[in-house]
């Protein structure tokens, strides 16, 4: 899961490099973190204006740092495309 609170381009790249070093048969990467009610990430999303406090979050809603959103959504597919064991 990439793009959570506090994530930066540098930490994303560190995570991708770490995944490469594991030599896994398969790996799944997701952009963003599912927001569930009454969680710390839900409180953060409310504070940042991503969701409203009264939102029941019944439909899947994902937290992705706004500063990273477009970069992350371009970088992950490109990175994953070069790795046949990676699912995005």
C-alpha positions as a Markdown table, in Angstrom:
| # | Residue | x | y | z |
|---|---|---|---|---|
| 1 | Unk | 0.0 | 0.0 | 0.0 |
| 2 | Unk | 1.6 | 3.2 | -1.2 |
| 3 | Unk | 0.5 | 6.8 | -0.8 |
| 4 | Unk | -0.5 | 6.9 | 2.9 |
| 5 | Unk | -0.1 | 9.7 | 5.4 |
| 6 | Unk | 3.5 | 10.9 | 5.5 |
| 7 | Unk | 4.5 | 9.1 | 2.3 |
| 8 | Unk | 6.9 | 10.9 | 0.0 |
| 9 | Unk | 8.4 | 10.1 | -3.4 |
| 10 | Unk | 11.5 | 9.0 | -1.6 |
| 11 | Unk | 9.7 | 6.5 | 0.7 |
| 12 | Unk | 7.8 | 5.1 | -2.2 |
| 13 | Unk | 11.0 | 4.5 | -4.1 |
| 14 | Unk | 12.5 | 2.9 | -1.0 |
| 15 | Unk | 9.5 | 0.6 | -0.8 |
| 16 | Unk | 9.8 | -0.4 | -4.4 |
| 17 | Unk | 13.5 | -1.1 | -4.1 |
| 18 | Unk | 12.8 | -3.2 | -1.0 |
| 19 | Unk | 10.2 | -5.2 | -2.9 |
| 20 | Unk | 12.7 | -5.9 | -5.7 |
| 21 | Unk | 15.2 | -7.1 | -3.1 |
| 22 | Unk | 12.8 | -9.8 | -1.8 |
| 23 | Unk | 12.8 | -11.8 | -5.1 |
| 24 | Unk | 9.2 | -12.8 | -4.5 |
| 25 | Unk | 7.3 | -15.1 | -6.9 |
| 26 | Unk | 4.4 | -12.6 | -6.8 |
| 27 | Unk | 3.6 | -9.3 | -5.2 |
| 28 | Unk | 0.6 | -7.0 | -5.2 |
| 29 | Unk | 0.9 | -3.2 | -5.1 |
| 30 | Unk | -1.9 | -0.9 | -4.3 |
| 31 | Unk | -2.1 | 2.9 | -4.6 |
| 32 | Unk | -3.8 | 4.2 | -1.6 |
| 33 | Unk | -5.2 | 2.8 | 1.6 |
| 34 | Unk | -8.8 | 1.9 | 2.1 |
| 35 | Unk | -10.5 | 4.2 | 4.6 |
| 36 | Unk | -12.6 | 2.4 | 7.2 |
| 37 | Unk | -14.9 | 4.2 | 9.7 |
| 38 | Unk | -13.6 | 5.0 | 13.2 |
| 39 | Unk | -9.9 | 4.5 | 12.3 |
| 40 | Unk | -7.0 | 6.8 | 12.5 |
| 41 | Unk | -6.7 | 7.1 | 8.7 |
| 42 | Unk | -10.4 | 8.1 | 8.6 |
| 43 | Unk | -9.7 | 10.9 | 11.1 |
| 44 | Unk | -6.7 | 12.0 | 9.0 |
| 45 | Unk | -8.9 | 11.9 | 5.9 |
| 46 | Unk | -11.5 | 14.1 | 7.6 |
| 47 | Unk | -8.9 | 16.6 | 8.8 |
| 48 | Unk | -7.5 | 16.8 | 5.3 |
| 49 | Unk | -10.9 | 17.3 | 3.7 |
| 50 | Unk | -10.9 | 14.0 | 1.8 |
| 51 | Unk | -14.1 | 12.8 | 3.4 |
| 52 | Unk | -16.7 | 14.2 | 5.7 |
| 53 | Unk | -17.0 | 13.2 | 9.3 |
| 54 | Unk | -20.5 | 11.9 | 8.7 |
| 55 | Unk | -19.6 | 9.8 | 5.7 |
| 56 | Unk | -20.4 | 6.2 | 6.5 |
| 57 | Unk | -17.7 | 5.0 | 4.1 |
| 58 | Unk | -19.8 | 2.1 | 2.9 |
| 59 | Unk | -18.5 | 2.5 | -0.6 |
| 60 | Unk | -14.7 | 1.9 | -0.9 |
| 61 | Unk | -12.8 | 5.1 | -0.4 |
| 62 | Unk | -9.1 | 5.3 | -0.5 |
| 63 | Unk | -6.6 | 7.7 | 1.0 |
| 64 | Unk | -3.8 | 8.8 | -1.3 |
| 65 | Unk | -1.7 | 11.8 | -0.4 |
| 66 | Unk | -2.8 | 14.6 | -2.7 |
| 67 | Unk | 0.8 | 15.6 | -3.3 |
| 68 | Unk | 1.6 | 12.1 | -4.7 |
| 69 | Unk | -1.6 | 11.2 | -6.4 |
| 70 | Unk | -0.7 | 11.8 | -10.1 |
| 71 | Unk | 2.9 | 10.8 | -9.7 |
| 72 | Unk | 2.0 | 7.6 | -7.9 |
| 73 | Unk | -0.6 | 6.7 | -10.4 |
| 74 | Unk | 2.0 | 7.0 | -13.2 |
| 75 | Unk | 4.9 | 5.5 | -11.4 |
| 76 | Unk | 3.4 | 2.3 | -10.1 |
| 77 | Unk | 2.1 | 0.9 | -13.4 |
| 78 | Unk | 5.4 | 1.7 | -15.1 |
| 79 | Unk | 7.4 | 0.0 | -12.4 |
| 80 | Unk | 5.0 | -3.0 | -12.3 |
| 81 | Unk | 5.0 | -3.4 | -16.1 |
| 82 | Unk | 8.8 | -4.3 | -16.0 |
| 83 | Unk | 8.1 | -7.0 | -13.4 |
| 84 | Unk | 6.0 | -10.0 | -14.5 |
| 85 | Unk | 5.6 | -11.1 | -10.9 |
| 86 | Unk | 4.0 | -7.8 | -9.9 |
| 87 | Unk | 0.3 | -7.2 | -9.9 |
| 88 | Unk | -1.2 | -3.7 | -9.8 |
